[in-house]
Amino acid sequence: MTKENILLYIIIYLVVINVITFIVYGLDKWKAKQAKWRIRESTLLGLAAVGGSIGALLAMKVWHHKTLHNQFRYGVPLILFAQIAIGIAIWYFWMS
């Protein structure tokens, strides 16, 4: 498998996980308004941790969801920052 193929798979994965995360956050917000059974916060944060941090941040802005919870307000941007740092490190060592 070439580097280009691996990069393509990574990009596809990130797009898919971010779309899923965005939808799940929106679903949880809808469930909150309907007083229905909610999605666990650990699941929401887990989706951000496995690559969906951009989708989580976007959903938090669009639906004003979990914006008052410090673990989301600070945790999701921290996860994104860590993912960017790891991505840069991998890119640096992979390309050299």
Backbone hydrogen bonds in HBPLUS format (Angstrom, degrees):
<---DONOR---> <-ACCEPTOR-->    atom                        ^
c    i                          cat <-CA-CA->   ^        H-A-AA   ^      H-
h    n   atom  resd res      DA  || num        DHA   H-A  angle D-A-AA Bond
n    s   type  num  typ     dist DA aas  dist angle  dist       angle   num
A0006-ILE N   A0002-THR O   3.07 MM   4  6.39 162.0  2.10 152.0 156.7     1
A0007-LEU N   A0003-LYS O   2.89 MM   4  6.08 161.8  1.92 148.9 154.1     2
A0008-LEU N   A0004-GLU O   2.93 MM   4  6.14 154.6  1.99 144.7 151.7     3
A0009-TYR N   A0005-ASN O   2.95 MM   4  6.23 160.1  1.99 151.9 156.6     4
A0010-ILE N   A0006-ILE O   2.94 MM   4  6.20 154.8  2.01 150.2 157.4     5
A0011-ILE N   A0007-LEU O   2.95 MM   4  6.19 160.7  1.99 150.7 155.6     6
A0012-ILE N   A0008-LEU O   2.92 MM   4  6.16 164.8  1.94 153.2 157.4     7
A0013-TYR N   A0009-TYR O   2.89 MM   4  6.03 162.6  1.92 146.8 152.0     8
A0014-LEU N   A0010-ILE O   2.91 MM   4  6.13 164.9  1.93 152.5 156.3     9
A0015-VAL N   A0011-ILE O   2.95 MM   4  6.19 159.6  2.00 152.6 157.9    10
A0016-VAL N   A0012-ILE O   2.97 MM   4  6.16 170.4  1.98 155.2 157.9    11
A0017-ILE N   A0013-TYR O   2.85 MM   4  6.03 173.4  1.85 162.0 163.7    12
A0018-ASN N   A0014-LEU O   3.02 MM   4  5.97 151.3  2.10 139.7 147.4    13
A0019-VAL N   A0015-VAL O   3.00 MM   4  6.19 154.8  2.06 149.6 156.4    14
A0020-ILE N   A0016-VAL O   2.95 MM   4  6.15 166.5  1.96 155.1 158.9    15
A0021-THR N   A0017-ILE O   2.91 MM   4  5.99 159.3  1.95 140.0 146.2    16
A0022-PHE N   A0018-ASN O   2.96 MM   4  6.05 162.8  1.99 144.8 149.4    17
A0023-ILE N   A0019-VAL O   3.01 MM   4  6.23 162.0  2.04 151.1 155.7    18
A0024-VAL N   A0020-ILE O   2.86 MM   4  6.09 162.1  1.89 155.6 160.8    19
A0025-TYR N   A0021-THR O   2.93 MM   4  6.12 163.1  1.96 155.1 159.1    20
A0026-GLY N   A0022-PHE O   3.06 MM   4  6.26 156.8  2.12 143.6 150.3    21
A0027-LEU N   A0023-ILE O   2.80 MM   4  6.05 152.5  1.88 149.7 158.0    22
A0028-ASP N   A0024-VAL O   2.89 MM   4  6.13 155.5  1.95 147.9 154.1    23
A0029-LYS N   A0025-TYR O   2.99 MM   4  6.26 152.8  2.06 145.8 153.1    24
A0030-TRP N   A0026-GLY O   2.95 MM   4  6.21 157.8  2.00 147.4 153.4    25
A0031-LYS N   A0027-LEU O   2.85 MM   4  6.12 158.8  1.89 149.5 155.5    26
A0032-ALA N   A0028-ASP O   2.91 MM   4  6.12 147.5  2.01 142.9 151.7    27
A0033-LYS N   A0029-LYS O   3.08 MM   4  6.41 155.3  2.14 148.8 154.4    28
A0034-GLN N   A0030-TRP O   3.00 MM   4  6.27 141.1  2.16 144.4 155.8    29
A0036-LYS N   A0031-LYS O   2.93 MM   5  4.96 173.6  1.93 149.2 150.0    30
A0035-ALA N   A0032-ALA O   3.30 MM   3  5.12 160.5  2.34  99.2 104.7    31
A0043-THR N   A0040-ARG O   3.08 MM   3  5.21 127.3  2.37  97.2 110.5    32
A0044-LEU N   A0040-ARG O   3.13 MM   4  6.56 158.2  2.18 148.9 154.3    33
A0045-LEU N   A0041-GLU O   2.87 MM   4  6.11 167.8  1.89 157.0 159.7    34
A0046-GLY N   A0042-SER O   2.81 MM   4  5.77 144.1  1.94 132.7 143.8    35
A0047-LEU N   A0043-THR O   2.92 MM   4  6.16 151.3  2.00 149.3 155.1    36
A0048-ALA N   A0044-LEU O   3.31 MM   4  6.63 152.5  2.39 140.2 147.0    37
A0049-ALA N   A0045-LEU O   2.89 MM   4  6.17 152.2  1.97 146.0 154.4    38
A0050-VAL N   A0046-GLY O   3.00 MM   4  6.25 140.9  2.15 148.0 156.7    39
A0052-GLY N   A0047-LEU O   2.93 MM   5  5.42 142.7  2.07 150.2 148.0    40
A0051-GLY N   A0048-ALA O   3.25 MM   3  5.56 155.4  2.32 113.1 114.2    41
A0056-ALA N   A0052-GLY O   2.90 MM   4  6.13 150.6  1.98 150.6 159.9    42
A0057-LEU N   A0053-SER O   2.94 MM   4  6.11 163.3  1.97 145.6 149.5    43
A0058-LEU N   A0054-ILE O   2.92 MM   4  6.07 163.6  1.94 150.7 155.7    44
A0059-ALA N   A0055-GLY O   2.92 MM   4  6.00 156.8  1.98 141.8 148.5    45
A0060-MET N   A0056-ALA O   2.88 MM   4  6.08 153.0  1.95 148.2 155.9    46
A0061-LYS N   A0057-LEU O   3.06 MM   4  6.33 149.5  2.15 145.3 152.8    47
A0062-VAL N   A0058-LEU O   2.84 MM   4  6.06 170.1  1.85 156.6 159.5    48
A0063-TRP N   A0059-ALA O   2.88 MM   4  5.71 167.2  1.90 147.6 151.8    49
A0064-HIS N   A0060-MET O   2.96 MM   4  4.98 114.9  2.39 119.1 129.9    50
A0072-PHE N   A0069-HIS O   2.99 MM   3  5.49 140.9  2.15 111.8 122.6    51
A0073-ARG N   A0069-HIS O   2.77 MM   4  5.92 173.7  1.77 160.8 163.1    52
A0074-TYR N   A0070-ASN O   2.89 MM   4  5.64 166.4  1.91 144.1 147.0    53
A0075-GLY N   A0071-GLN O   3.10 MM   4  4.84 121.7  2.45  95.8 111.7    54
A0076-VAL N   A0072-PHE O   3.20 MM   4  5.28 159.4  2.24 120.2 126.5    55
A0078-LEU N   A0074-TYR O   3.13 MM   4  6.16 149.4  2.23 139.3 148.4    56
A0079-ILE N   A0075-GLY O   2.82 MM   4  6.07 152.3  1.90 150.2 158.1    57
A0080-LEU N   A0076-VAL O   2.94 MM   4  6.23 161.5  1.98 153.3 157.8    58
A0081-PHE N   A0077-PRO O   2.88 MM   4  6.11 160.2  1.92 147.2 152.6    59
A0082-ALA N   A0078-LEU O   2.92 MM   4  6.15 160.6  1.96 149.1 154.1    60
A0083-GLN N   A0079-ILE O   2.86 MM   4  6.11 155.9  1.92 150.6 157.8    61
A0084-ILE N   A0080-LEU O   2.89 MM   4  6.15 156.9  1.95 152.9 158.9    62
A0085-ALA N   A0081-PHE O   2.94 MM   4  6.19 161.9  1.98 150.3 155.3    63
A0086-ILE N   A0082-ALA O   2.90 MM   4  6.09 161.7  1.93 150.7 155.6    64
A0087-GLY N   A0083-GLN O   2.84 MM   4  5.96 158.1  1.89 144.5 151.4    65
A0088-ILE N   A0084-ILE O   2.87 MM   4  6.10 156.5  1.92 151.5 157.4    66
A0089-ALA N   A0085-ALA O   2.99 MM   4  6.20 160.5  2.03 146.8 152.2    67
A0090-ILE N   A0086-ILE O   2.86 MM   4  6.10 164.2  1.89 154.8 159.0    68
A0091-TRP N   A0087-GLY O   2.89 MM   4  6.00 164.0  1.91 147.0 152.2    69
A0092-TYR N   A0088-ILE O   2.85 MM   4  5.99 160.2  1.89 150.1 155.5    70
A0093-PHE N   A0089-ALA O   3.04 MM   4  6.27 168.2  2.06 153.6 155.5    71
A0094-TRP N   A0090-ILE O   2.76 MM   4  5.74 149.4  1.85 150.5 160.3    72
A0095-MET N   A0091-TRP O   2.93 MM   4  5.89 156.7  1.99 147.3 152.0    73
